[in-house]
Amino acid sequence: MGENTSLRARMTDRGYRQTELAEALNDALLAITGKRGTVSDRHIRNLLTGKTRRPQMRLRLAFEAVFGCPAAELGFAAPPPTARTPTEEDSVLRRTFCTATTGTIIAAAAPTAAAAPGAPWTVGASDAARLRAKVARLDSADHALGGTRQLETAALSYAQRAITLVNSGSASTRVRSMLYAVASDAASTAAWMAIDGRRPQQATAHLDRATALAGLSNDGIVQYRVWNLRSMLSAQQDLRTDALASAQAMQATTAARRDPMCASLAHSRAGLAHAALGEHSRAMRAFERARNALDNAPEQRRPEWMSFYGEGEIDGLMCVCALTLGRPAEAEAYGHKALTYLPDTLARNRALYHVELAFAQLRQGYDEKAIATAHTAERLGGTAPGSSRLRVMLDDFSAELGATSDSTAARAYGHHTYR
């Protein structure tokens, strides 16, 4: 039995204390298994001293997630040749780990600077930038996977890491503001995962946290993002006036005043809210402003979470608007335009707008065409397992189809289940 120098070297490189590593592993276990782990600093100490040389499968996967390398590179002993045959549970855990998109996605954020035990370290702008890049990777993964609990958990861990850096390190006022902005952005990412996953209570809690952190950051774009998500969550809960008020708050932010792209998205949210309130003329004027603002938006670097927005998204939102206002023919036209512009990388959004298109076709009496479009949405949605919004919309489509059509195709679709 000897000291595990490989693990100690990795911890030093990442700046982990024993208690911090234990917390990161517990976060990773939650992402992998759905249940938060119970790793303590005592477990880490036993691994460092060599008292424990071979952690269990779950913990090995968590270590691989946190450090982004195979467990063997952390100095853990390989299973002996006589070890038992891997069980189905082991295989499921391994698949779960792999489909969580890689260790850099599901791992809790690592400290970005090493320090002597008990001493504060100097936190710089580069530390905040590294954390922001990790949050951006989650936003990018969301386009393909949808709002999974794993991504939500990872986002919360990044928010907590930013707060830990604020409170444990020595940082200038500017860097503290940057870290608060990263924390707010990460909490907003978690909120979005919960919205897409149809978990409104969690989404509300995450947004409350994001709002407070955005205020501390004094960063216009993170405040703008909070209002954008509040508008979406309110619309999902059928709180139509709240959705409009949040969209108007988006329009009043410095981000919307300075960047036509932000102004465009704010007008689109307002247009949806006006449509939900039955205000056709105001909805159309809002979308006209959205298009004009988008036309004037310069090419510039923007946050990853905004990468979904463009000409195709406006057409998709206008499809939703026309359906809400009872204009299915217009909705179908907008739906086709949206799918022409939306890139294949936005798999979840393309699936959602296929369902909106299916509704538009169904409400014009084109049952078979609508069913075919819905099946296309299902195929696309298979790559975005975390989007409960898509499942709910397909269930609603099936119910409306059953209530309005008695065709053989409609009855067959009614017996079909989307998973």
Residue pairs with C-beta under 8 A, 6 or more apart in sequence:
1 49
1 50
1 51
1 53
2 50
3 48
3 49
3 50
4 47
4 48
4 49
4 50
4 53
4 74
4 75
4 76
5 75
6 73
6 74
6 75
7 47
7 48
7 74
7 75
7 76
8 48
10 67
10 69
10 74
11 17
11 18
11 21
12 114
13 114
14 67
14 110
14 111
14 114
15 110
15 111
15 112
15 113
15 114
15 115
15 121
16 24
16 110
16 111
17 117
18 41
18 44
18 45
18 48
19 41
20 111
20 164
21 44
21 66
22 39
22 40
22 41
22 43
22 44
23 108
24 66
24 107
24 108
24 109
24 110
24 157
25 37
25 39
25 59
25 62
25 63
25 66
25 108
26 36
26 37
26 38
26 39
27 36
27 107
27 108
27 153
27 154
27 156
27 157
28 37
28 61
28 62
28 65
28 66
28 106
28 107
28 108
29 35
29 36
29 37
29 39
29 58
29 59
29 62
30 36
30 37
30 153
31 65
31 100
31 106
31 149
31 150
31 153
31 154
32 58
32 61
32 62
32 65
32 93
32 96
32 97
32 100
32 106
32 150
33 58
33 93
33 96
34 149
37 58
37 59
37 62
39 59
39 62
43 52
46 52
47 53
47 55
47 76
53 76
53 77
54 76
54 77
54 78
54 79
55 63
55 71
55 76
57 90
57 93
57 94
58 93
60 71
60 76
61 93
61 94
61 97
63 71
63 74
63 76
64 70
64 71
64 97
64 103
65 97
65 100
65 103
65 106
65 107
66 103
66 107
66 108
66 110
67 73
67 74
67 103
67 107
68 102
68 103
68 104
68 107
69 103
72 78
97 106
100 106
100 148
100 150
101 141
101 145
101 150
101 151
104 134
104 137
105 137
105 138
105 141
105 150
105 151
105 154
106 150
106 151
106 153
106 154
107 154
107 157
108 154
108 157
108 158
108 160
108 161
109 131
109 134
109 157
109 158
109 160
109 161
109 162
110 161
111 161
111 164
111 165
112 123
112 126
112 127
112 130
112 131
112 165
113 121
113 122
113 123
113 124
113 127
113 169
114 121
115 121
115 169
120 168
120 169
120 170
121 168
121 169
121 170
122 169
122 170
122 171
123 165
123 166
123 169
123 170
123 171
123 175
123 179
124 171
124 175
125 174
125 175
125 178
127 165
127 169
127 175
127 179
128 162
128 165
128 175
128 178
128 179
128 181
128 182
129 178
131 158
131 161
131 162
131 165
131 179
131 182
131 186
132 182
132 185
134 158
135 155
135 158
135 182
135 185
135 186
135 189
136 303
136 304
136 305
137 304
138 151
138 154
138 155
138 158
138 186
138 189
139 189
139 303
139 304
139 305
139 307
140 304
140 307
141 151
142 151
142 189
142 192
142 193
142 196
142 348
142 386
143 307
143 308
143 345
143 346
143 347
143 348
143 349
144 345
144 347
144 348
144 383
144 384
145 151
145 348
145 383
145 384
145 385
145 386
146 196
146 197
146 348
146 384
146 385
146 386
146 387
146 388
146 390
147 192
147 193
147 194
147 195
147 196
147 197
147 199
147 386
147 387
147 388
147 389
148 193
148 197
148 385
148 386
149 193
149 197
149 386
151 189
151 193
151 386
152 190
152 193
152 194
152 197
152 199
152 202
152 206
153 190
155 186
155 187
155 189
155 190
155 193
156 186
156 187
156 190
156 206
158 182
158 183
158 186
158 189
159 182
159 183
159 184
159 186
159 187
159 190
159 209
159 213
160 183
162 179
162 180
162 182
162 183
162 186
163 179
163 183
165 171
165 179
166 176
166 179
166 180
166 183
171 179
177 216
177 217
177 218
177 219
178 217
180 213
180 214
180 216
180 217
180 219
181 213
181 214
181 217
181 219
181 222
183 213
183 217
184 210
184 211
184 213
184 214
184 216
184 217
184 219
184 222
184 225
184 226
185 210
185 222
185 225
185 303
185 305
187 206
187 207
187 209
187 210
187 213
188 206
188 207
188 210
188 222
188 225
188 226
188 229
188 305
189 305
190 202
190 206
191 202
191 203
191 206
191 207
191 210
191 229
191 233
192 203
192 229
192 305
193 386
194 200
194 202
194 203
194 206
195 203
195 229
195 232
195 233
195 236
195 389
196 348
196 386
196 387
196 388
196 389
197 386
197 387
197 388
198 236
198 388
198 389
198 392
199 388
200 233
200 236
200 237
203 229
203 233
204 233
207 226
207 229
207 230
207 233
210 222
210 225
210 226
210 229
211 226
213 222
214 222
214 223
214 225
214 226
215 223
217 223
220 253
220 254
220 255
220 258
221 255
221 262
221 303
223 253
223 255
224 250
224 253
224 255
224 256
224 262
224 266
225 303
225 305
227 246
227 247
227 249
227 250
227 253
228 246
228 250
228 265
228 266
228 269
230 242
230 246
230 249
231 243
231 244
231 246
231 247
231 250
231 269
231 273
232 243
232 269
234 240
234 242
234 243
234 246
235 243
235 272
235 273
235 276
236 389
238 276
240 273
240 276
240 277
241 277
243 269
243 272
243 273
243 276
244 270
244 273
244 274
244 277
246 269
247 266
247 269
247 270
247 272
247 273
248 270
250 256
250 262
250 265
250 266
250 269
250 270
251 263
251 266
251 267
251 270
253 262
253 266
255 262
256 262
256 263
256 266
257 263
259 297
259 300
259 302
260 293
260 294
260 296
260 297
260 298
261 293
261 294
261 297
261 302
261 306
261 309
262 306
263 289
263 293
264 289
264 290
264 291
264 293
264 294
264 297
264 309
264 314
265 290
265 306
265 309
267 286
267 287
267 289
267 290
267 293
268 286
268 287
268 290
268 313
268 314
268 317
270 286
271 282
271 283
271 284
271 286
271 287
271 290
271 317
271 318
271 321
272 283
272 317
272 320
272 321
272 324
274 280
274 282
274 283
274 286
275 283
275 320
275 321
275 324
275 325
276 324
278 325
280 325
283 321
283 325
287 314
287 317
287 318
287 321
290 314
291 314
294 310
294 311
294 314
308 346
308 349
310 341
311 341
312 337
312 338
312 339
312 340
312 341
312 342
312 343
313 338
313 342
313 349
315 334
315 335
315 337
315 338
315 341
316 334
316 335
316 338
316 342
316 349
316 352
316 353
316 356
318 334
319 331
319 332
319 334
319 335
319 338
319 353
319 356
319 357
319 360
320 331
320 356
322 328
322 330
322 331
322 334
322 360
323 331
323 356
323 359
323 360
323 363
328 359
328 360
328 361
328 363
328 364
329 360
329 364
331 356
331 357
331 359
331 360
332 357
332 360
332 361
332 364
335 353
335 354
335 356
335 357
335 360
336 357
338 353
339 350
339 353
339 354
339 357
342 349
342 350
342 353
344 350
347 380
347 381
347 383
347 384
348 380
348 381
348 383
348 384
348 387
348 390
350 380
351 377
351 378
351 380
351 381
351 384
351 387
351 390
352 377
352 387
352 389
352 390
352 393
354 373
354 374
354 376
354 377
354 380
355 373
355 374
355 377
355 390
355 393
355 394
355 397
356 393
357 373
358 370
358 371
358 373
358 374
358 377
358 397
359 370
359 397
359 400
361 369
361 370
361 373
362 370
362 397
362 400
362 401
362 404
362 405
367 401
367 405
367 407
367 409
367 410
368 407
368 409
370 397
370 401
371 401
371 409
371 410
371 413
374 394
374 397
374 413
377 390
377 394
378 394
378 418
381 387
381 390
381 391
381 394
381 418
384 390
391 418
394 418
395 418
398 413
398 414
398 416
401 410
401 413
401 414
402 410
402 411
402 414
